[in-house]
Amino acid sequence: MKTEIKIPEGITVSVKDNIVQVKGPKGSIEKEFKSKVVSIKLENKEIVLESTNTRRKVLSILYTTQSIIENLISGVQKKYTYTLRGVYSHFPISLTMKGKTFIISNYLGEKNPRTIEILDNVEVNIKGKDVIVTSVDKEKAGIVAGMIENNAKVLNKDRRTFQDGVYIVSKGVQNE
């Protein structure tokens, strides 16, 4: 089985030992694929994914690899964005950034702040109650947004009453 991914203009791709490196106008990203059943080659202006086996599990790995590479290419063209919103009813939540650390203060009146370490190549901007997570890597942007959302989860209380937290409101590609 063989699939091809066309490389758009203005994007450079290099493949070496199943490590794909993509450079574009918004940045560069590198990803290693550890699958032994799928080979990745660069031919002309196309990335060729090839597998000798046509079993269902092997094909799922092939198509997943294809989707990940397509996400890498679209990420260096337009960054991925997650928008989160801080919601509270009684105790006002304070959202701040210090270096590479995201801090949630006064969550449900807690004295100790909750902290999250931000991954490399991910930008976090705070505008009022909104938190905007952007990155060329779709996986890292989603991981950071999920870590922020999970860190402000209500535990051992009725979620219908205690709705405080930081929630993902929207996700997609940056409009620039």
C-alpha positions as a Markdown table, in Angstrom:
| # | Residue | x | y | z |
|---|---|---|---|---|
| 1 | Met | 0.0 | 0.0 | 0.0 |
| 2 | Lys | 1.3 | 3.5 | -0.9 |
| 3 | Thr | 0.0 | 7.0 | -0.2 |
| 4 | Glu | 1.4 | 10.4 | -1.1 |
| 5 | Ile | 1.3 | 13.8 | 0.5 |
| 6 | Lys | 1.9 | 16.8 | -1.7 |
| 7 | Ile | 4.1 | 19.5 | -0.2 |
| 8 | Pro | 2.7 | 23.0 | -0.7 |
| 9 | Glu | 4.8 | 26.0 | -2.0 |
| 10 | Gly | 6.9 | 27.7 | 0.7 |
| 11 | Ile | 7.3 | 24.6 | 2.8 |
| 12 | Thr | 10.5 | 22.6 | 3.1 |
| 13 | Val | 10.4 | 19.0 | 4.3 |
| 14 | Ser | 13.3 | 16.7 | 5.1 |
| 15 | Val | 13.1 | 13.0 | 5.9 |
| 16 | Lys | 15.9 | 11.0 | 7.6 |
| 17 | Asp | 15.6 | 7.7 | 9.4 |
| 18 | Asn | 11.8 | 8.1 | 9.9 |
| 19 | Ile | 12.3 | 11.6 | 11.3 |
| 20 | Val | 10.2 | 14.2 | 9.5 |
| 21 | Gln | 11.2 | 17.9 | 9.7 |
| 22 | Val | 8.9 | 20.5 | 8.3 |
| 23 | Lys | 9.8 | 24.2 | 8.0 |
| 24 | Gly | 7.3 | 26.9 | 7.0 |
| 25 | Pro | 6.4 | 30.6 | 7.5 |
| 26 | Lys | 5.1 | 30.1 | 11.0 |
| 27 | Gly | 8.0 | 28.0 | 12.3 |
| 28 | Ser | 9.5 | 24.6 | 12.2 |
| 29 | Ile | 8.6 | 21.2 | 13.7 |
| 30 | Glu | 10.2 | 17.8 | 13.9 |
| 31 | Lys | 8.5 | 14.5 | 14.6 |
| 32 | Glu | 9.9 | 11.0 | 14.9 |
| 33 | Phe | 7.9 | 8.0 | 13.7 |
| 34 | Lys | 8.8 | 4.7 | 15.4 |
| 35 | Ser | 6.7 | 2.4 | 13.3 |
| 36 | Lys | 8.7 | -0.3 | 11.5 |
| 37 | Val | 5.9 | -1.3 | 9.1 |
| 38 | Val | 5.6 | 2.1 | 7.4 |
| 39 | Ser | 8.5 | 3.6 | 5.5 |
| 40 | Ile | 8.7 | 7.4 | 4.8 |
| 41 | Lys | 10.5 | 8.7 | 1.7 |
| 42 | Leu | 10.8 | 12.1 | 0.0 |
| 43 | Glu | 10.3 | 12.0 | -3.8 |
| 44 | Asn | 10.1 | 15.2 | -5.9 |
| 45 | Lys | 7.6 | 17.5 | -4.0 |
| 46 | Glu | 5.8 | 14.6 | -2.3 |
| 47 | Ile | 6.1 | 12.6 | 0.9 |
| 48 | Val | 5.6 | 8.9 | 0.1 |
| 49 | Leu | 4.4 | 6.5 | 2.8 |
| 50 | Glu | 4.7 | 2.9 | 1.9 |
| 51 | Ser | 3.9 | -0.4 | 3.5 |
| 52 | Thr | 4.3 | -3.9 | 2.1 |
| 53 | Asn | 1.5 | -5.3 | 4.3 |
| 54 | Thr | -2.2 | -4.5 | 3.7 |
| 55 | Arg | -3.6 | -5.8 | 6.9 |
| 56 | Arg | -6.1 | -3.5 | 8.8 |
| 57 | Lys | -3.8 | -2.7 | 11.7 |
| 58 | Val | -0.9 | -1.8 | 9.4 |
| 59 | Leu | -3.2 | 0.4 | 7.2 |
| 60 | Ser | -4.4 | 2.2 | 10.4 |
| 61 | Ile | -0.8 | 3.0 | 11.3 |
| 62 | Leu | -0.2 | 4.2 | 7.7 |
| 63 | Tyr | -3.2 | 6.5 | 7.6 |
| 64 | Thr | -2.5 | 7.8 | 11.1 |
| 65 | Thr | 1.1 | 8.6 | 10.0 |
| 66 | Gln | -0.4 | 10.4 | 7.0 |
| 67 | Ser | -2.7 | 12.5 | 9.1 |
| 68 | Ile | 0.1 | 13.5 | 11.5 |
| 69 | Ile | 2.3 | 14.6 | 8.7 |
| 70 | Glu | -0.6 | 16.6 | 7.1 |
| 71 | Asn | -1.1 | 18.3 | 10.5 |
| 72 | Leu | 2.6 | 19.1 | 10.7 |
| 73 | Ile | 2.4 | 20.7 | 7.3 |
| 74 | Ser | -0.7 | 22.7 | 8.1 |
| 75 | Gly | 0.7 | 23.7 | 11.5 |
| 76 | Val | 3.7 | 25.5 | 9.9 |
| 77 | Gln | 1.3 | 27.4 | 7.6 |
| 78 | Lys | -1.2 | 28.4 | 10.2 |
| 79 | Lys | -0.8 | 27.8 | 13.9 |
| 80 | Tyr | -3.2 | 25.8 | 16.0 |
| 81 | Thr | -5.2 | 27.7 | 18.6 |
| 82 | Tyr | -7.1 | 26.7 | 21.7 |
| 83 | Thr | -9.2 | 29.2 | 23.5 |
| 84 | Leu | -10.0 | 28.6 | 27.2 |
| 85 | Arg | -12.2 | 30.7 | 29.5 |
| 86 | Gly | -11.9 | 31.0 | 33.3 |
| 87 | Val | -15.4 | 30.7 | 34.9 |
| 88 | Tyr | -16.2 | 31.5 | 38.5 |
| 89 | Ser | -19.3 | 32.2 | 40.6 |
| 90 | His | -18.1 | 33.4 | 44.0 |
| 91 | Phe | -14.3 | 33.4 | 44.3 |
| 92 | Pro | -12.7 | 35.3 | 41.4 |
| 93 | Ile | -10.1 | 33.2 | 39.7 |
| 94 | Ser | -6.8 | 34.9 | 38.8 |
| 95 | Leu | -4.9 | 33.5 | 35.7 |
| 96 | Thr | -1.3 | 34.6 | 35.3 |
| 97 | Met | 1.9 | 33.6 | 33.5 |
| 98 | Lys | 5.4 | 33.6 | 35.0 |
| 99 | Gly | 8.0 | 32.6 | 32.5 |
| 100 | Lys | 7.0 | 29.1 | 31.3 |
| 101 | Thr | 4.6 | 28.5 | 34.3 |
| 102 | Phe | 0.8 | 29.1 | 34.1 |
| 103 | Ile | -0.7 | 29.9 | 37.5 |
| 104 | Ile | -4.3 | 29.6 | 38.6 |
| 105 | Ser | -4.8 | 31.5 | 41.9 |
| 106 | Asn | -7.8 | 31.8 | 44.3 |
| 107 | Tyr | -9.5 | 28.8 | 42.6 |
| 108 | Leu | -12.6 | 28.0 | 44.8 |
| 109 | Gly | -11.0 | 30.2 | 47.5 |
| 110 | Glu | -7.9 | 28.0 | 47.8 |
| 111 | Lys | -4.8 | 29.6 | 49.4 |
| 112 | Asn | -2.2 | 27.7 | 47.4 |
| 113 | Pro | -2.0 | 28.5 | 43.6 |
| 114 | Arg | -2.2 | 25.7 | 41.1 |
| 115 | Thr | 0.7 | 25.7 | 38.6 |
| 116 | Ile | 1.2 | 24.1 | 35.1 |
| 117 | Glu | 4.5 | 23.9 | 33.3 |
| 118 | Ile | 4.1 | 24.9 | 29.7 |
| 119 | Leu | 5.7 | 22.7 | 27.0 |
| 120 | Asp | 8.3 | 24.0 | 24.5 |
| 121 | Asn | 7.1 | 25.6 | 21.3 |
| 122 | Val | 3.8 | 26.6 | 22.9 |
| 123 | Glu | 2.7 | 30.2 | 23.5 |
| 124 | Val | 0.1 | 31.0 | 26.2 |
| 125 | Asn | -1.5 | 34.5 | 26.2 |
| 126 | Ile | -4.0 | 35.7 | 28.8 |
| 127 | Lys | -6.6 | 38.4 | 27.8 |
| 128 | Gly | -8.9 | 39.0 | 30.8 |
| 129 | Lys | -10.8 | 35.7 | 31.5 |
| 130 | Asp | -9.6 | 34.1 | 28.2 |
| 131 | Val | -6.5 | 32.0 | 27.8 |
| 132 | Ile | -5.2 | 31.5 | 24.3 |
| 133 | Val | -2.8 | 28.6 | 23.6 |
| 134 | Thr | -1.1 | 28.6 | 20.2 |
| 135 | Ser | 1.5 | 26.3 | 18.6 |
| 136 | Val | 2.7 | 24.9 | 15.3 |
| 137 | Asp | 2.3 | 21.4 | 16.9 |
| 138 | Lys | -1.3 | 20.3 | 17.2 |
| 139 | Glu | -0.5 | 17.7 | 19.8 |
| 140 | Lys | 1.4 | 20.0 | 22.1 |
| 141 | Ala | -1.2 | 22.7 | 21.9 |
| 142 | Gly | -3.9 | 20.2 | 22.8 |
| 143 | Ile | -1.8 | 18.7 | 25.6 |
| 144 | Val | -1.3 | 22.2 | 27.2 |
| 145 | Ala | -4.9 | 23.1 | 26.8 |
| 146 | Gly | -6.0 | 19.8 | 28.4 |
| 147 | Met | -3.5 | 20.2 | 31.3 |
| 148 | Ile | -4.9 | 23.7 | 32.1 |
| 149 | Glu | -8.5 | 22.4 | 31.9 |
| 150 | Asn | -7.7 | 19.3 | 34.1 |
| 151 | Asn | -5.8 | 21.3 | 36.7 |
| 152 | Ala | -8.9 | 23.4 | 37.5 |
| 153 | Lys | -11.3 | 20.4 | 37.8 |
| 154 | Val | -14.0 | 20.3 | 40.5 |
| 155 | Leu | -13.5 | 17.2 | 42.6 |
| 156 | Asn | -15.8 | 15.7 | 45.3 |
| 157 | Lys | -18.5 | 18.4 | 44.8 |
| 158 | Asp | -21.7 | 18.6 | 42.8 |
| 159 | Arg | -20.7 | 19.8 | 39.3 |
| 160 | Arg | -24.1 | 21.3 | 38.8 |
| 161 | Thr | -23.5 | 23.7 | 41.6 |
| 162 | Phe | -19.7 | 24.2 | 41.5 |
| 163 | Gln | -19.1 | 25.2 | 37.9 |
| 164 | Asp | -15.9 | 27.1 | 38.6 |
| 165 | Gly | -12.9 | 26.2 | 36.4 |
| 166 | Val | -11.0 | 26.9 | 33.2 |
| 167 | Tyr | -12.8 | 25.3 | 30.2 |
| 168 | Ile | -11.9 | 24.9 | 26.5 |
| 169 | Val | -14.3 | 27.1 | 24.5 |
| 170 | Ser | -12.9 | 26.8 | 21.0 |
| 171 | Lys | -10.1 | 25.2 | 19.0 |
| 172 | Gly | -8.9 | 25.4 | 15.5 |
| 173 | Val | -6.5 | 27.1 | 13.1 |
| 174 | Gln | -5.3 | 30.6 | 13.7 |
| 175 | Asn | -7.0 | 33.2 | 11.4 |
| 176 | Glu | -4.1 | 35.3 | 10.2 |
